[in-house]
Amino acid sequence: MSHVTPRKFNGDFRPDYAGTSRGSQRGSAQDHETNHRGQKKKRGRRNADAKPKPRRAAALALALTFASMTFAFVEVAQSGEGATCKSRSGFVAHSGTDGSSCDANSDGSSTAHAVANANSYASSAVLTGGNASAVAKGNSISTSTANSGGHSTSRALNSGGATAYAQDRGVAKATASGGAVAESGADTRCKTMAHANGTTGTRAFALCNKNRGFVNATATNGGVATGSDTDPPICTPNGGTARVRSTGGNCG
């Protein structure tokens, strides 16, 4: 599996797929984000030794980076041990004997954990306090980032893709399985949960940046659920299910 380096992306760290087999996946997601939010400011890559600069809630609202993501993993029988990464300070990366890899990055304020097995990739990063944990199993991708006291947890199984990022004491959880994609972003003590389970095309997005707001988005079997604390929710079952419950409204 190609190594994927986290890059700074308006206050959170997300995987940079440029130059890897997943590069084409990032392209379509970036186009979607640009159309949705307007011209996007490019950010430089992260320097693990640089002092963190806390970002505000507007940074989280650009999300939906995995909106058109599909997975290019080839499912093959894997044997051997996975990869486990834990960092209390600096960048740590490991590869397993089963085709998996992980990395963890911390500025020394807290601990970042990442676990991957069975041809998967997991990444976690911590800035200025908080907790970040990422788990990926069975041809999956999982990334988690915490900033300024945020708590983020991502878990991906069976070709799923999960991304969670939290800052300013926000709490974000994302779970995905069966080829589905989930993204959860929380700021300013918000709580978000995105859960997607089913076939490729199933997507759940939960984004929140108002103090003490909440967003829960769930999608199964081809459904798409998009929730925000500032915009009306969108639920498209597509023969499956899509449900949003949030301070911004409900659907499904």
PECOR-V435317 format. One record per residue. OMEGA is omega in radians with two decimals (999 if undefined). NEAR is the number of other ideal C-beta (glycine too) atoms within 12 Angstrom. D_LAST is the distance of its C-alpha to the last C-alpha in whole Angstrom. Layout:
OMEGA | NEAR | D_LAST
OMEGA | NEAR | D_LAST
This chain:
-3.14 | 37 | 38
3.09 | 21 | 39
-3.13 | 24 | 39
-3.06 | 34 | 36
3.09 | 27 | 37
3.06 | 41 | 34
-3.12 | 27 | 35
-3.02 | 30 | 34
-3.14 | 34 | 31
3.01 | 32 | 31
3.06 | 37 | 31
-3.12 | 51 | 30
3.12 | 48 | 31
-3.07 | 46 | 29
3.07 | 49 | 31
-3.05 | 29 | 33
-3.12 | 33 | 33
3.10 | 20 | 36
3.10 | 15 | 39
3.13 | 21 | 37
-3.14 | 20 | 36
-3.10 | 27 | 32
-3.11 | 19 | 33
3.12 | 19 | 32
-3.13 | 30 | 28
-3.06 | 30 | 29
-3.09 | 18 | 30
3.13 | 21 | 27
3.13 | 34 | 25
3.10 | 29 | 27
3.14 | 18 | 27
-3.09 | 24 | 24
-3.13 | 29 | 24
3.12 | 19 | 27
-3.04 | 16 | 26
-3.02 | 23 | 23
-3.06 | 23 | 25
-3.07 | 11 | 28
-3.04 | 11 | 32
3.10 | 22 | 31
3.14 | 17 | 34
3.11 | 13 | 36
3.11 | 21 | 36
3.10 | 14 | 39
-3.10 | 19 | 39
2.96 | 32 | 39
-3.04 | 20 | 42
-3.10 | 27 | 42
-3.08 | 13 | 45
3.11 | 14 | 44
-3.13 | 13 | 43
3.07 | 32 | 39
-3.10 | 20 | 38
3.11 | 26 | 35
-3.13 | 33 | 32
-2.96 | 20 | 30
-3.09 | 35 | 27
-3.13 | 22 | 27
-3.08 | 36 | 28
-3.01 | 48 | 24
3.10 | 35 | 22
3.04 | 36 | 24
-3.10 | 47 | 22
-3.10 | 40 | 20
-3.14 | 41 | 23
-2.97 | 46 | 22
-3.13 | 34 | 19
-3.06 | 25 | 21
2.97 | 42 | 23
-3.05 | 27 | 24
-3.08 | 36 | 27
3.11 | 24 | 30
2.99 | 31 | 32
-3.10 | 13 | 34
3.11 | 17 | 33
3.11 | 13 | 37
-3.12 | 12 | 38
3.05 | 23 | 39
-3.12 | 14 | 41
-3.08 | 15 | 42
3.11 | 17 | 41
-3.09 | 31 | 38
3.10 | 36 | 38
-3.14 | 28 | 38
3.11 | 38 | 38
-3.14 | 28 | 39
2.97 | 31 | 40
3.09 | 18 | 42
3.11 | 18 | 43
-3.06 | 21 | 43
3.13 | 31 | 42
3.11 | 28 | 42
3.12 | 30 | 41
3.05 | 27 | 41
3.10 | 27 | 41
3.11 | 29 | 41
-3.14 | 18 | 43
3.14 | 25 | 40
-3.12 | 29 | 39
3.08 | 40 | 37
-3.14 | 37 | 37
2.95 | 45 | 36
3.12 | 44 | 37
-3.06 | 41 | 37
3.13 | 46 | 38
3.08 | 37 | 39
3.12 | 34 | 41
-3.11 | 20 | 42
-3.13 | 26 | 40
-3.06 | 32 | 38
3.06 | 26 | 37
-3.14 | 46 | 35
3.04 | 36 | 34
-3.13 | 49 | 33
3.12 | 36 | 34
3.00 | 45 | 33
3.12 | 34 | 34
3.03 | 34 | 34
-3.11 | 35 | 35
3.11 | 45 | 32
3.11 | 52 | 32
-3.11 | 54 | 31
3.08 | 54 | 32
3.14 | 53 | 32
3.13 | 54 | 34
3.05 | 47 | 34
3.05 | 40 | 36
3.05 | 27 | 37
-3.11 | 25 | 36
3.13 | 39 | 33
3.11 | 35 | 32
-3.14 | 51 | 30
3.14 | 40 | 30
3.11 | 53 | 29
3.11 | 41 | 29
-3.12 | 53 | 29
3.02 | 34 | 29
3.07 | 35 | 30
-3.04 | 35 | 30
3.06 | 46 | 27
3.13 | 55 | 27
3.11 | 53 | 27
-3.08 | 56 | 27
-3.13 | 54 | 27
3.08 | 57 | 29
-3.09 | 49 | 30
3.03 | 50 | 32
3.08 | 36 | 33
3.10 | 27 | 32
3.10 | 50 | 29
-3.11 | 34 | 27
3.14 | 53 | 26
3.07 | 41 | 25
-3.12 | 57 | 24
-3.13 | 41 | 24
-3.11 | 50 | 24
2.96 | 32 | 25
3.11 | 30 | 26
3.09 | 35 | 26
3.07 | 46 | 23
-3.09 | 53 | 23
3.09 | 53 | 22
3.08 | 57 | 23
3.07 | 56 | 23
-3.06 | 59 | 25
3.06 | 52 | 26
3.13 | 46 | 28
3.08 | 37 | 30
3.00 | 27 | 29
3.13 | 47 | 25
-3.09 | 37 | 23
3.09 | 52 | 21
3.10 | 44 | 20
3.07 | 55 | 19
-3.13 | 42 | 19
3.12 | 52 | 19
3.05 | 37 | 21
-3.12 | 31 | 21
-3.12 | 33 | 22
-3.13 | 46 | 18
3.10 | 49 | 18
3.09 | 56 | 17
-3.08 | 55 | 18
-3.13 | 55 | 18
-3.09 | 57 | 21
3.11 | 54 | 22
3.01 | 47 | 25
3.08 | 33 | 26
3.00 | 26 | 25
3.02 | 42 | 22
-3.14 | 37 | 20
3.07 | 52 | 17
3.07 | 41 | 16
-3.13 | 54 | 14
3.13 | 44 | 14
-3.10 | 52 | 14
3.11 | 35 | 16
-3.07 | 33 | 17
3.01 | 27 | 19
-3.05 | 29 | 20
3.05 | 29 | 18
-3.07 | 41 | 15
3.07 | 51 | 14
-3.13 | 54 | 13
3.11 | 55 | 14
-3.06 | 51 | 14
-3.09 | 55 | 17
3.10 | 47 | 19
3.05 | 41 | 22
-3.06 | 29 | 23
3.08 | 19 | 25
3.02 | 19 | 23
3.10 | 32 | 19
3.07 | 33 | 17
3.02 | 49 | 14
-3.14 | 39 | 12
-3.11 | 53 | 10
3.11 | 43 | 9
3.10 | 47 | 10
2.94 | 33 | 12
3.09 | 25 | 14
-3.14 | 25 | 14
3.08 | 35 | 10
-3.14 | 41 | 10
3.14 | 46 | 9
-3.10 | 41 | 11
3.13 | 48 | 11
3.08 | 42 | 14
-3.12 | 36 | 16
-3.11 | 22 | 18
3.11 | 26 | 16
3.13 | 16 | 12
3.10 | 33 | 9
3.12 | 30 | 9
3.12 | 29 | 6
-3.04 | 25 | 8
-3.11 | 23 | 8
-3.12 | 22 | 12
3.08 | 16 | 13
3.10 | 28 | 11
3.06 | 27 | 8
-3.05 | 37 | 6
3.08 | 31 | 4
2.99 | 40 | 6
-3.03 | 28 | 9
3.03 | 38 | 12
3.08 | 27 | 15
-3.14 | 29 | 14
-3.09 | 22 | 11
2.97 | 22 | 7
3.11 | 28 | 4
999 | 27 | 0
